[in-house]
Amino acid sequence: MRSRLVTARHLLSRAVAALAATLVVTLLLPAVPASAHGQLATSTPLTGTVVREPLAQVALYFTEKPASNAHFTVTGPNGSRVDNGWSYGEPKRLDKPVQEYFMVNGVFEPRLYHAGFPAMVSVAHWPAKGRYTASYLSVASDGEAVRGSVTFDYQGSGTAAPAGWTAPTDGPAPTLLALVEGTPSASPGAVGASPDTGATGGPASEPASATGKESGGGLPPWLVPALIVVVVAVVVLVAARRRPAGATPSRRPATVARKPGTPARKPGNRAGGPARRGRR
């Protein structure tokens, strides 16, 4: 039994050592950088800020020029759109460069971008105070989808809509949807673009194939080997502590040794007395 416990402890120590090695290797492995291009670098206004004066347009700056068929919207507090078209603007130097990664000969190499290429989204009017969302959908030069949004609070005075203006309801062009369908969306840029919002400011309604690729779910790589090691350790401990059937030692009454010279007790005697005669 003792040798079995020693073996179980040895196996358990090896299992724990294997688990520790697995965790160390997993933690030391470098994370694979995102290879998305054309991400949002900055915006005017910045996400999370408060705007106190009505703006004529919202500027979204990307690390490369947006696609000509890119789709931009600005949504007000009541859910209606207030955007009135968009146009390219003059590139400007970024206060903080943005780093993106490119695959070169099977290795990700970083590249810094110091200029931002804007999309100037016109705002028709500011109907009320509250939260506004500027959303974008485009395609980068590497064919990956670029999507996200910038959210800010407007606390200025309300302005009237232009005469004859109606809130737009158009969506992304079919050619743009065909390009982004099935491609993973670019990582949100330095301005905190939300990956859960689509071009209309609401939840993205991409096809199931695209949504599945964009979701970052799944088990962490170290979980499966860790579970295997734990299961093996439990099995070893249970097997070591279990006794085989029929191994329970039998209890035998201890025999009292007689002293030398002590006569054996005759049958029927009590306390060494004379034998009792039977009745006639």
C-alpha positions as CSV (number, residue, x, y, z in Angstrom):
1,M,0.0,0.0,0.0
2,R,2.8,2.4,0.9
3,S,4.6,1.8,-2.5
4,R,1.3,2.5,-4.3
5,L,1.0,5.8,-2.5
6,V,4.6,6.7,-3.3
7,T,3.9,6.0,-7.0
8,A,0.7,8.0,-6.9
9,R,2.5,11.0,-5.4
10,H,5.2,10.7,-8.0
11,L,2.7,10.7,-10.9
12,L,0.8,13.6,-9.3
13,S,4.0,15.6,-9.0
14,R,4.7,15.0,-12.7
15,A,1.2,16.0,-13.7
16,V,1.5,19.2,-11.7
17,A,4.9,19.9,-13.3
18,A,3.4,19.4,-16.8
19,L,0.5,21.7,-16.0
20,A,3.0,24.4,-14.8
21,A,5.1,24.0,-17.9
22,T,2.0,24.3,-20.1
23,L,0.9,27.5,-18.4
24,V,4.4,29.0,-18.5
25,V,4.7,28.3,-22.3
26,T,1.3,29.7,-23.0
27,L,1.9,32.9,-21.0
28,L,5.3,33.5,-22.7
29,L,4.1,33.0,-26.2
30,P,3.7,36.4,-27.9
31,A,0.2,37.4,-28.9
32,V,-0.6,37.4,-32.6
33,P,-1.0,41.1,-33.5
34,A,-4.1,42.2,-35.5
35,S,-3.4,42.6,-39.2
36,A,-6.3,44.9,-39.8
37,H,-5.5,48.0,-41.9
38,G,-7.2,51.3,-42.5
39,Q,-8.3,51.6,-38.9
40,L,-9.7,54.8,-37.3
41,A,-6.9,56.9,-35.9
42,T,-8.8,59.9,-34.4
43,S,-11.9,62.0,-34.9
44,T,-13.4,65.4,-34.3
45,P,-15.1,65.3,-31.9
46,L,-13.3,62.6,-30.0
47,T,-15.4,59.7,-28.6
48,G,-16.6,60.2,-25.1
49,T,-16.3,64.0,-25.2
50,V,-18.9,66.7,-24.8
51,V,-19.8,69.1,-27.7
52,R,-21.3,72.4,-26.7
53,E,-21.5,74.2,-30.1
54,P,-23.2,72.9,-33.2
55,L,-20.8,71.5,-35.7
56,A,-21.2,71.6,-39.4
57,Q,-19.5,68.2,-39.8
58,V,-17.9,65.3,-38.0
59,A,-14.4,64.4,-39.1
60,L,-13.2,60.7,-39.0
61,Y,-9.5,60.2,-39.7
62,F,-8.2,56.8,-40.9
63,T,-4.8,55.4,-41.5
64,E,-5.5,55.2,-45.2
65,K,-8.0,56.9,-47.5
66,P,-11.5,55.4,-47.1
67,A,-13.1,53.6,-50.0
68,S,-15.1,55.7,-52.4
69,N,-18.3,53.7,-51.6
70,A,-17.8,53.9,-47.8
71,H,-20.9,54.5,-45.7
72,F,-21.2,57.0,-42.9
73,T,-24.0,58.0,-40.7
74,V,-24.7,60.3,-37.7
75,T,-27.6,59.4,-35.4
76,G,-29.2,61.6,-32.9
77,P,-30.7,60.9,-29.4
78,N,-34.0,59.9,-30.8
79,G,-32.5,57.4,-33.2
80,S,-33.0,59.4,-36.4
81,R,-30.2,60.3,-38.7
82,V,-28.9,63.8,-39.1
83,D,-26.1,63.2,-41.6
84,N,-26.1,64.9,-44.9
85,G,-23.5,63.2,-47.1
86,W,-19.7,63.0,-46.8
87,S,-16.6,64.0,-48.7
88,Y,-12.8,63.6,-48.5
89,G,-10.8,66.1,-46.5
90,E,-7.2,67.2,-46.4
91,P,-4.9,64.7,-44.6
92,K,-3.3,65.9,-41.3
93,R,-0.5,64.8,-39.2
94,L,-1.6,62.7,-36.2
95,D,-0.6,63.8,-32.7
96,K,0.0,60.2,-31.9
97,P,1.1,57.7,-34.6
98,V,-0.9,54.5,-35.1
99,Q,0.8,51.2,-35.4
100,E,-0.5,48.5,-37.7
101,Y,0.9,45.1,-38.7
102,F,1.6,43.6,-42.0
103,M,2.4,40.0,-42.9
104,V,5.9,39.9,-44.6
105,N,7.3,36.5,-45.4
106,G,5.1,34.8,-42.8
107,V,6.0,37.3,-40.0
108,F,4.0,40.2,-38.7
109,E,6.0,43.4,-39.0
110,P,4.8,46.7,-37.4
111,R,4.4,49.9,-39.4
112,L,3.7,53.3,-38.0
113,Y,1.2,55.8,-39.6
114,H,1.8,59.4,-38.9
115,A,-1.0,60.9,-41.2
116,G,-4.7,60.6,-40.9
117,F,-7.0,60.6,-44.0
118,P,-10.4,62.1,-43.1
119,A,-13.9,61.5,-44.1
120,M,-15.9,64.7,-43.5
121,V,-19.5,63.8,-42.6
122,S,-21.9,66.7,-42.8
123,V,-24.4,67.2,-40.1
124,A,-27.7,68.7,-41.3
125,H,-28.9,69.9,-37.8
126,W,-28.8,69.2,-34.1
127,P,-32.3,68.5,-33.1
128,A,-31.8,68.0,-29.3
129,K,-29.3,67.6,-26.6
130,G,-28.1,64.1,-25.9
131,R,-25.9,61.3,-27.3
132,Y,-24.9,61.2,-30.9
133,T,-23.2,58.4,-32.8
134,A,-21.1,58.7,-35.9
135,S,-20.8,55.2,-37.6
136,Y,-18.6,54.1,-40.5
137,L,-18.3,51.1,-42.8
138,S,-15.5,50.8,-45.4
139,V,-13.0,48.4,-46.9
140,A,-9.3,48.6,-46.3
141,S,-6.6,48.2,-49.1
142,D,-6.1,44.6,-48.0
143,G,-9.8,43.8,-48.4
144,E,-10.7,43.7,-44.7
145,A,-13.8,45.4,-43.5
146,V,-13.4,48.6,-41.4
147,R,-16.3,49.3,-39.2
148,G,-17.0,51.1,-35.9
149,S,-18.5,54.2,-34.4
150,V,-17.7,57.3,-32.4
151,T,-20.1,58.4,-29.6
152,F,-20.2,61.8,-28.0
153,D,-22.6,64.0,-26.1
154,Y,-24.1,67.2,-27.5
155,Q,-25.0,69.8,-25.0
156,G,-25.4,72.8,-27.2
157,S,-28.5,74.6,-28.4
158,G,-30.8,72.8,-30.9
159,T,-30.8,73.8,-34.5
160,A,-33.5,73.5,-37.2
161,A,-33.3,71.2,-40.2
162,P,-32.7,72.8,-43.6
163,A,-35.7,73.6,-45.7
164,G,-36.8,70.6,-47.7
165,W,-34.4,68.3,-45.9
166,T,-35.5,64.8,-44.9
167,A,-33.6,62.3,-42.7
168,P,-31.7,59.8,-44.9
169,T,-32.6,56.1,-44.7
170,D,-30.2,54.6,-47.2
171,G,-27.9,51.8,-46.2
172,P,-24.5,50.7,-47.5
173,A,-24.2,50.2,-51.2
174,P,-24.6,46.6,-52.4
175,T,-21.0,46.6,-53.8
176,L,-19.7,47.6,-50.4
177,L,-21.7,44.9,-48.7
178,A,-20.4,42.4,-51.2
179,L,-16.8,43.4,-50.4
180,V,-17.2,43.2,-46.6
181,E,-19.3,40.1,-46.5
182,G,-17.4,37.2,-44.9
183,T,-14.4,39.3,-44.0
184,P,-13.4,40.0,-40.4
185,S,-13.9,43.6,-39.3
186,A,-10.9,45.7,-38.5
187,S,-10.0,46.2,-34.9
188,P,-11.4,49.4,-33.4
189,G,-9.0,52.3,-33.8
190,A,-7.5,54.6,-31.3
191,V,-10.8,56.3,-30.9
192,G,-12.6,53.4,-29.4
193,A,-14.8,52.3,-32.3
194,S,-17.4,49.8,-31.3
195,P,-17.2,46.4,-33.1
196,D,-20.9,45.7,-32.2
197,T,-22.3,48.6,-34.2
198,G,-22.9,48.6,-38.0
199,A,-23.1,51.4,-40.5
200,T,-26.5,52.6,-39.3
201,G,-25.4,53.0,-35.6
202,G,-27.4,49.9,-34.5
203,P,-26.3,46.3,-34.0
204,A,-24.5,45.0,-37.1
205,S,-26.7,42.6,-39.1
206,E,-24.0,40.8,-41.1
207,P,-24.6,37.3,-42.5
208,A,-24.0,34.4,-40.2
209,S,-20.7,33.5,-41.8
210,A,-19.2,37.0,-41.3
211,T,-20.5,37.3,-37.7
212,G,-19.0,33.9,-36.8
213,K,-15.6,35.1,-38.0
214,E,-15.8,38.4,-36.3
215,S,-16.6,37.0,-32.9
216,G,-13.5,36.4,-30.8
217,G,-15.1,33.5,-28.8
218,G,-13.5,30.2,-28.1
219,L,-11.6,28.5,-25.3
220,P,-8.2,29.7,-24.3
221,P,-5.4,27.5,-25.6
222,W,-4.1,26.5,-22.2
223,L,-7.5,25.3,-20.9
224,V,-7.6,21.9,-22.7
225,P,-4.2,20.6,-21.5
226,A,-4.9,21.9,-18.0
227,L,-8.1,20.0,-17.9
228,I,-6.4,16.8,-19.1
229,V,-3.7,17.2,-16.4
230,V,-6.3,17.7,-13.7
231,V,-8.3,14.7,-14.8
232,V,-5.2,12.5,-14.8
233,A,-4.3,13.7,-11.3
234,V,-7.7,12.9,-10.0
235,V,-7.8,9.4,-11.5
236,V,-4.3,8.6,-10.1
237,L,-5.3,9.8,-6.6
238,V,-8.6,7.8,-6.6
239,A,-6.8,4.7,-7.8
240,A,-4.2,5.0,-5.1
241,R,-6.7,5.4,-2.3
242,R,-9.0,2.6,-3.4
243,R,-8.3,-0.8,-1.7
244,P,-8.7,-4.0,-3.7
245,A,-11.8,-6.1,-2.8
246,G,-11.1,-8.8,-0.1
247,A,-8.0,-7.1,1.2
248,T,-9.6,-6.4,4.6
249,P,-7.6,-8.3,7.1
250,S,-9.5,-10.8,9.2
251,R,-9.5,-10.5,12.9
252,R,-8.4,-13.6,14.8
253,P,-8.7,-14.0,18.5
254,A,-5.4,-13.9,20.2
255,T,-4.5,-17.3,21.9
256,V,-3.2,-17.2,25.5
257,A,-0.1,-19.2,25.9
258,R,-0.2,-21.7,28.7
259,K,2.5,-21.7,31.3
260,P,4.7,-24.7,31.4
261,G,3.4,-27.4,33.8
262,T,-0.2,-26.2,33.7
263,P,-2.5,-29.2,33.1
264,A,-4.9,-28.9,30.2
265,R,-8.5,-28.3,31.1
266,K,-10.6,-31.3,30.8
267,P,-13.9,-31.1,29.0
268,G,-16.7,-30.2,31.3
269,N,-14.5,-28.8,34.0
270,R,-15.1,-25.3,35.3
271,A,-12.3,-23.4,36.8
272,G,-10.2,-26.5,37.1
273,G,-12.7,-28.2,39.4
274,P,-13.7,-31.9,39.3
275,A,-15.9,-33.0,36.5
276,R,-19.6,-32.8,37.2
277,R,-21.3,-36.2,37.1
278,G,-24.4,-36.6,35.1
279,R,-27.7,-37.3,36.7
280,R,-28.9,-40.9,37.0
